[in-house]
Amino acid sequence: MPEQASTIISKVWGMCNPLRDDGVSYGDYLEQLTYLIFLKMSDEYSKPPYKKETGIPVGYTWQDMNSLKGAELEEQYKKTLEKLGEQSGLLGMIFKGAINKISNAAILYRIVQMIDKEKWVSMSSDVKGEIYEGLLQKNAEDVKSGAGQYFTPRPLIKTMVKCMRLEPGKTIADPCCGSGGFFLAAQNFITDPVNYTLDRPQKEFLKNETFYGNELVGTTFKMALMNLYLHNIGDIYGKVPITRGDALLTDPGYRVDYVLTNPPFGKKSSITMTNEEGEEEEEDLVYNRQDFWTTSSNKQLNFIQHINTILAATGRAAVVVPDNVLFEGGPGEIIREKLLKTTDLHTILRLPTGIFYKPGVKANVIFFDKKPASPETQTKDIWIYDFRTNVHFTLKQHPMTEADLEDFVTCYHPENRHERKETWSEDNPDGRWRKFSAEDILKREKKSLDIFWVKDKSLADLDSLPDPDVLAEDIIENLQNALGSFEELMQQLKN
């Protein structure tokens, strides 16, 4: 990393501790940095050689603020945030509802000065990106903020991208894009000289035409926008790669070559209504869409149907889904049958526990390719990689790395997945990579895809029990899972 990078990163990090002492969370710091860096970048864009019309009203620019101190600085910053939140377009989107959360004027002054000394527009996107991604990671680790639920483990994202072998000049969507992790990994893969040498039109396409994102949560949406701009995706004053809102409400109309996504965990979509007695009631939100196979209030099942809609006729998807999507009856069964019959659902990766910031999550990645309409069942074989049985990770002591997923990538065989070879056999019953015919799966009860065969060592042999801390984590996860199910049941009984 160039020296300039490490100094600016250490400066940005250096502010964390005094702010934490002052009661400012990583998330709030990240949000304030987003506002201030945006203002500074706009100021740089307004000068030669860019001379762009930035849309920031007179009296509210970076120049109007960067030389102030103390109460004057606080007052000007507050007024600037309010004024920019009233603007139309992207400016208004980024600053809507913005307030200053840094109550210590001396620290605010130091942050403004730190940002003022750097040239952000010309700084390499690696450096800017590293600063921002680092803060997003810290924010996800901060249990109190709850931001972890929007954060997919980066090694998993990179592995999914590797398996998909994304190509330049193609479009990529993530309908619940969080802070933009899939887009950045995709950009990294496509710009890596080992994979491709891009010409100018391809670089332009990657910056302005490739990505289609959607994010429901306001603060996450702002962070995603900023994260992408700092990585040179989209243009502050041009096309916005992400929209804000509920992706499930309607068919957005566009069709893409790839979908890479991790829809939010939590089964139900619901809206809070006030009844005639003035009490608040939660009502399940069911999306009645013509393009869906079936109606359901289960968010993940709806996301799978939505992904199927936005894929182009030859589009391909890799989606993180919780276990219930693989076995749930009713609408779940209908959707699995439709996937097997109308798409080529060729691969399932069973993920280990202890890799997500939300405890107790049991998840998988499903890979499927859209196929032209045909009376024949489009899925012939489903390959399953069991990376869960006898595998234990923890977020802090033993986090999952990209290297841990190497064997799966080798088995997946991205160069040509039709040349795969099973590692499971009668002689090697613990082989993790095994093929099942769609014909057999369609005969299973509820057409369940929840399949495992590797023997759980801890059940068979007391000597191979995991370490006490791993066991304790497992117990906590199971209890949290059970509690979640009871809460859902209580809610249903109330309703």
N, C-alpha and C positions, 0 to 999 in steps of 0.2 A: 504494500500500500504506500502511495507517495506520502512524503512527510507532511505536506499541507493537509492531507486527509486525516492523518492521525491527530494532528494538533486541533483541527476544528472539531473532530469527534470528541476529543477529550475535553474541549471547552464546553461543548453542548452537554456532555455528561456531568461535567463539573458543577453545573447548575442544579443537578437533581437533588443533591443532599440538602443544601440550604432551603430549597423549595419544600422538600419533604418535611423538614423541621418546621416549616411554616404551615404545614397542613395541606400542601398542594400535591395531588396525586400525579402519577406518570401521565394518566389520561388527560388531566387538565393542562399539564405542562406541554404535552404533545399538541393539544388544541391551540394553546397560545402561540407555540412555535409556528404552527400552521398559519395563523393569522399574520404574525410578524414577518415570517419569511416570504409569504405571499405579497405583502406590502412592499418589502424590499425588492423582490424580483420585479414587481410592477414598475418600481422606480427605475430599475436598471433598464427595463424594456422601453421606458419613455425617452431614454437618451440615445445619442448615436452609439453604435451604428444601426440600432433597431428602429428608434424613433416611432414606436407604436403608440396608437391612441389607446390609452389603458382604461379609460372609463372611470377612473377614480376622481371624484369631484375635487375642485380647487379647495384648498384649505384642509384637506384630509389625506394628503400624501405622506409618504415616508419622510420627505424633507420637512414637513410641518411638525414632525414629532422627534426626529432623531437627535436634535441638539438640546432637547428639554430635559429637566431633572425634576425629582421630587413630585410635589403635588401638581405642578404644571403638566408634567409628563403623564401622570395618571389621568388627569382631566382630559387631556388631548386624546389619549389612547381610547378612553371611554367613549368620547364623542365620535371618534373615527369608526369604532366598531358599530355604534348605533347607525351612523350615516350610511356605512357600506351595506349594512343589513337591509336598508330600504331600497337599494339599487335593484335594477332588473337583471335578468340573465345570470350568468355564472357567478358574478361578484356577489349578488344577493344570496345565491345558494350557499356560497362558502361562509358568508358573514351573518346569515339569518340567525337571529336570537343570540348573537355572540356577546358575551360579557367578559370583563377583565377578572380573572380569578387569581391574579398575582397581587395580593394586597400590600406586599412589602415593596415600597417605591424604590428602595436602593437595589433590590434584586431585579426589578423590572428594568431599571436603568442599565444594569450590567448586561442583561439579556439583549436589550436594544443595541448597546454598543458592540457586543459580540457579533450580532448579526450584521451590523453596519460595516464592520471591518472587512467582511468577505464579499467577493463577487459571486453571487449565487447562480446567475444565468450561465456564466461561462465555466463554472466549476463542473468537473466531470460528473456524469450521472451516477457513476459508481460510488463516488464519495458521498454525494447528497443522499443516494439511496441507502447507503450503509448507515448513515446517521439515523435516518427515519425508520428503517427496518429494525434497527437495534432498539429504538424506543418503543416500537410496536410490540416487540418481543417482551421487553420489560413490563409493558403495560399488561400483556396477556398473563404474565407470571404473577401479577399483583392480584392476589385472590379477591380482595375487597372490591376491586373495580368491576369484576364480572366480565371483563373484556375478553377473557380467555375463550369464551364460547364462540367468538368470531374469528378465532385464530386456528387455522389448520396447521399441524406440524409441518415445517418446511421440508424435512427429508421426504415426507410422504408426497407432498406436492411435486417435488423434483422427480420422484420416481414415477408418478403418474404421467408427467410430461415426457419423460424418457420413453415410457412404453408406447405413448401415442405417436412418437416421432413426428411432431408437428412440422408442417412445411411452410416456407415463406409464401406470401401472396394469398393465404387462406384466412378465413375469418374465425374468430374464437369468442365464445360467450361464456359468462359466468353469471347466472341469474340471481345469485346471492353472494356478491363478490367480497364481502367483508372489507379488509383493508387492501385487497388487490393482489394477494399472494400468488394466485394461479397465473395472473397476467404477467407478473414480473418473471416467474419461472419460465413461462412461454417465451417471453422476450429474450431472456438469457439463452435459452436453447437455440432459438432461431438466429441470434446474432453470434453464437459461438462459432469461430472460424473452423473448428473441428467438424462442425455439422454443415455449414453453408458459407459461401462468400456472397454477400448481398450487393446488388447494384443499387444505384440511386433510387429508381422507382420502387424497388422492394423495401428499401429503408423508409421511404415516405409512407408506403402502404402500412408498414409495421407501426409507424408513429401515429398515423391518423385514421386508418381504415380497418385495422385488424380487430380491435376489441369492442365488445358489447357487454356492458356490465349493468347490474342493477343492485341497489342496496336499500333496505327498508329503514335502518336505524340512522337518524340524522347525523350524530357525531361520527359514526363509522363511515358514513358516506363522505363527509368532509375529509377524513383522514385518507380514505381511498383516493379521492381526487388528488390530494396533495402528494401522496405516495407515487401516483402515476406520473404527475408532472415532474417530480424530482427525478424520476427515472426516464424522462423524455418520452412519455406516452401521452398523446393528446396535446392540445395547445391551450395555454391559459386563456387566450383570446380567440380561440377557434372552436374546433369541434370537441364536445365533451364526451368522453368514452363511456361515462356511467350516467344512468338516470336514477332518480330516487323515487321509491314507492314500492308497492306490493306487486312483485313480479307475477303473482298467481292470478291477479284480477282479470287480465285479458291476454290474448295473443298479441305480442308486440308487433307482429307483421314481418319482422326480418327473419331470414334463415341463415344459419351459419354452418361452417364445415366441421367445427369441433365445439363440444361443450365440456368444460372441466369445472367441477364444482363440488362443494361440500355444503348441502342445504342445512339450515339450522336444525339442531337436535330439539326434541320436544315434539310430541306427536300431534297435538291438537292445534288447529287454528281457531281462535275464538275472538268474539268482540264483546265488549262490556256494554250492556244496555241498561237503561233505568226503567223499571216497570211502573205500573199505574200507582202502586203504593209508594213510589219514590225510592225503592230499594234498588241497588245495583245487582244485575244478574249477568252471568257469563253465558253467552250463547255460542254454540259451535258454529264456526264459519264454514259453510259448504260452498264450493265454487261450482256453479253450473255453467260449464263451458262446452260449447258445441264440439270443440276439438278434443275433448277429454274422452277416454274410454268409459269412465265411470265416475260417479260423484262420491266424494269422501271428505270427511273433515280432517283426515290425517295429512298433515303438511307434507311429509316426505313422499307419500304416494302421489300427491298432487304435483310435487316438483318433478317426479319422474315423467308424469304425463306432459307437463309443461316443456321439459327438455326434449321429449319426443317430438313435440310440435315445432320447436324452434330449430331442430336439426334439418339441414338441407337433405335432399333425396339420398345423397351418399354420405351424409354426415356421421360423425363418430363421437361417442361420449364416454367419459370416465367420471363416475359419480360416487361420492362417499355416502353410504346409507347405513342406518342402524339395523341390527339383526331383525327387528320386527318386520321390515320390508321383505325379508326372505321367507317368512313363514306365516304372517298374519292372514286370517281367512277373509271372506267377504270381498270387498274391493281389492284387497291385497292379492287374492288369488286371481281375480279377473285381470289385474295389471300384469302379474307374472306370466299368465297364459298369453296375453297380448304381446308382451315383450318377446317371449320365446317364438311366437308364431310370425310376428311381423318384423322383428329385428333379429340380428345375429348377436345374441347375448353370449359371447364366447368365453368370458373370463370373470372369475370372482376371486378377490384376494380377501381372505379372512384376517382381519387386523387384530393384533394383540391388545390387551387392556393396558392402561397406564400411559397412553401416549397423548391423550387429549386433556385439555385443562378442565373440562367438565368431568367429574369423577363418575365411575360406574358405566361409562359408555362402551357398549360392545358394537363395533362397526365393521363394515366391509367396503371394498371398492368394487363396483360392478362396471364392466366395460362392455358396451354394446354398439353395433354399427347399424345404421338405418338401412333398410332395403326397399327396393321398389315393390309396389303391391303385387302379391302373388298368392294363389290358393295354397301353395306348399308352405310347410313350417320352415321358417328361415334359419332358425338355430338348429344346427345338426349336433354339435357337441359343446358341452360346457366344461371348461377347464377350471378346477378349483385349486387354489394354493392355500393350505392351512398354515397361516403364520401366527396362529393363536395358541394351539395346544402346546403346553410346556414352554411357552415363550413369556418372559416377564420383563417389563420395563417399568421404570418410575421416572417422573418428570425431572426430579433433581439428581438423585444418586446415579441412575442408570438410564439416561434418556436414549430413545431410539435414534440411530444415525442413518445416513444414506447407505453406508456400507452394510448395515443390517438387512437392507432390502435388495442388495445386489443379486442374491441367489434367485429372488423372484423375477427380477428383470431378465436374468439369463434364461430362466424357464419360459418366461413370457415370449421371448424371442421376437423383439420388435422388428428385426430386419425382415422376417417373414414368418408370421405366426402359424403358417400352415406346416412348418417343419418342426413342430414341438415334439418333445419326447417326455413321457411320464417318468417321474422318479419313483412313483409308487409301483409295487408289483407284489405278487403273492410272497416272493422271497424278501421283499423290503416293505413290510406293512407300515413302516413309519415314514415312507416317502411322502413328502408334503405336496407333491404336484400330481394331480390325478384327473382323469378325463371321465365324464359321465355323458351318456347320450340323452338328448332332449326327449327322445321317445320314452325313455325310462322315467325321466323327471315328470313328464306330463301324466304319468300313471300314479305318481306319488300322492299321498293325501294332501289336499290343498295345493298341489303342485309346488310343494315346499323346496326351496333351494338351500335350506339350512342343513348342510351336509358336512359331517366330519367323521374321520375314521382313525386318525392317529390316536394311540392309547395315551390317556392322561397319566403320566408317571406318578404323580402325587396320589392318585387313587390306588395304583397297583402296588406301590412300594414306599413304605414310610421313610426309607433312607433317602429317597429323592425328593422329599418335601422342599419347597422353596425356602429361602431365608425368612426368619421371623418377620422382618419389616415388610417383605413382599406379601406374606400371609396376612399380616395385619391390614395392609392396604386392600387386599382382596376382600377381607371381611367387611371393612368399611364400605367398599364399593357395593358389595351385595346388599348391605343394610340400606345404603342410600337409594339403591335401585328399588328395593322393596318399599321404602318410604314413599318414593315417587309414585309407585303403583297404587299404594293406599290413598295417597292424596288425590290421585285421579279418580279413584273409585268414590271417595267421599264427595268430590265435586259432582260426579254423575248422580249420586244418590240425592244430593241437595237439589239438583236441577229437576 
